[in-house]
């Protein structure tokens, strides 16, 4: 199992960490941000296909920001898939 650490930009969370194996995500954690919402995202992503997650979350915004923690997660996943 491999680990991805991603430093976020433009969000309340500062870092995203997750494990992945065979195209699936495990143990997603955000450093900072809205704890309840981000724990929920982690539960929803557990064991799911990386590409599917990235497709769903890409472009999600938060308030007036042009990005969100979910959008930043999609960017982290795309780095893994490239």
Contact map, one row per residue, 1 for C-alpha under 8 A:
1110000000000000001110000000000000000000000000000000000000000000000000000000000000
1111000000000000001110000000000000000000000000000000000000000000000000000000000000
1111100000000000111100000000000000000000000000000000000000000000000000000000000000
0111110000000001111100000000000000000000000000000000000000000000000000000001000100
0011111000000011110000000000000000000000000000000000000000000000000000000001000000
0001111100000011100000000000000000000000000000000000000000000000000000000001000000
0000111110000111000000000000000000000000000000000000000000000000000000000000000000
0000011111101111000000000000000000000000000000000000000000000000000010010000000000
0000001111100100000000000000000000000000000000000000000000000000000000010000000000
0000000111110000000000000000000000000000000000000000000000000000101100000000000000
0000000111111100000000000000000010000000000000000000000000000000001110000000000000
0000000001111100000000000000000111000000000000000000000000000000000010000000000000
0000000100111111000000000000011111000000000000000000000000000000000010000000000000
0000001110111111000000000000011110000000000000000000000000000000000000000000000000
0000111100001111100000000000011100000000000000000000000000000000000000000000000000
0001111100001111110000000001111000000000000000000000000000000000000000001001000000
0011110000000011111000000011110000000000000000000000000000000000000000000000000000
0011100000000001111100001111100000000000000000000000000000000000000000000000000000
1111000000000000111110001111000000000000000000000000000000000000000000000000000000
1111000000000000011111111100000000000000000000000000000000000000000000000000000000
1100000000000000001111111000000000000000000000000000000000000000000000000000000000
0000000000000000000111110000000000000000000000000000000000000000000000000000000000
0000000000000000000111111000000000000000000000001110000000000000000000000000000000
0000000000000000000111111100000000000000000001111100000000000000000000000000000000
0000000000000000011110111111000000000000000011111100000000000000000000000000000000
0000000000000000011100011111000000000000000011100000000000000000000000000000000000
0000000000000000111000001111100000000000010001000000000000000000000000000000000000
0000000000000001111000001111110000000000010011000000000000000000000000000000000000
0000000000000001110000000011111000000110010000000000000000000000000000000000000000
0000000000001111100000000001111110000100000000000000000000000000000000000000000000
0000000000001111000000000000111110000000000000000000000000000000000000000000000000
0000000000011110000000000000011111100000000000000000000000000000000000000000000000
0000000000111100000000000000011111100100000000000000000000000000000010000000000000
0000000000011000000000000000000111111100000000000000000000000000000000000000000000
0000000000000000000000000000000111111110000000000000000000000000000000000000000000
0000000000000000000000000000000001111111000000000000000000000000000000000000000000
0000000000000000000000000000000001111111100000000000000000000000000000000000000000
0000000000000000000000000000110011111111110000000000000000000000000010000000000000
0000000000000000000000000000100000111111111000000000000000000000000000000000000000
0000000000000000000000000000000000011111111100000000000000000000000000000000000000
0000000000000000000000000000000000001111111110000000000000000000000001000000000000
0000000000000000000000000011100000000111111111000000000000000000000000000000000000
0000000000000000000000000000000000000011111111000000000000000000000000000000000000
0000000000000000000000000000000000000001111111010000000000000000000000000000000000
0000000000000000000000001101000000000000111111110000100000000000000000000000000000
0000000000000000000000011111000000000000011111110000000000000000000000000000000000
0000000000000000000000011100000000000000000011111000000000000000000000000000000000
0000000000000000000000011000000000000000000111111101100000000000000000000000000000
0000000000000000000000111000000000000000000000111111100000000000000000000000000000
0000000000000000000000111000000000000000000000011111110000000000000000000000100010
0000000000000000000000100000000000000000000000001111111000000000000000000000110010
0000000000000000000000000000000000000000000000011111111100000000000000000000000000
0000000000000000000000000000000000000000000010011111111110000000000000000100000000
0000000000000000000000000000000000000000000000000111111111000000000000001110110000
0000000000000000000000000000000000000000000000000011111111000000000000000100000000
0000000000000000000000000000000000000000000000000001111111000000000000000000000000
0000000000000000000000000000000000000000000000000000111111110000000001101100000000
0000000000000000000000000000000000000000000000000000011111110000000001110110000000
0000000000000000000000000000000000000000000000000000000011111000001000100000000000
0000000000000000000000000000000000000000000000000000000011111100001101100000000000
0000000000000000000000000000000000000000000000000000000000111111111100100000000000
0000000000000000000000000000000000000000000000000000000000011111111110000000000000
0000000000000000000000000000000000000000000000000000000000001111100000000000000000
0000000000000000000000000000000000000000000000000000000000001111110000000000000000
0000000001000000000000000000000000000000000000000000000000001111111100000000000000
0000000000000000000000000000000000000000000000000000000000001101111100000000000000
0000000001100000000000000000000000000000000000000000000000111100111111110000000000
0000000001100000000000000000000000000000000000000000000000011100111111110000000000
0000000100111000000000000000000010000100000000000000000000000100001111111000000000
0000000000000000000000000000000000000000100000000000000011010000001111111100000000
0000000000000000000000000000000000000000000000000000000011111000001111111110000000
0000000110000000000000000000000000000000000000000000000001000000001111111111000000
0000000000000001000000000000000000000000000000000000010010000000000011111111100000
0000000000000000000000000000000000000000000000000000111011000000000001111111110000
0000000000000000000000000000000000000000000000000000010001000000000000111111111000
0001110000000001000000000000000000000000000000000000000000000000000000011111111100
0000000000000000000000000000000000000000000000000110010000000000000000001111111110
0000000000000000000000000000000000000000000000000010010000000000000000000111111111
0000000000000000000000000000000000000000000000000000000000000000000000000011111111
0001000000000000000000000000000000000000000000000000000000000000000000000001111111
0000000000000000000000000000000000000000000000000110000000000000000000000000111111
0000000000000000000000000000000000000000000000000000000000000000000000000000011111
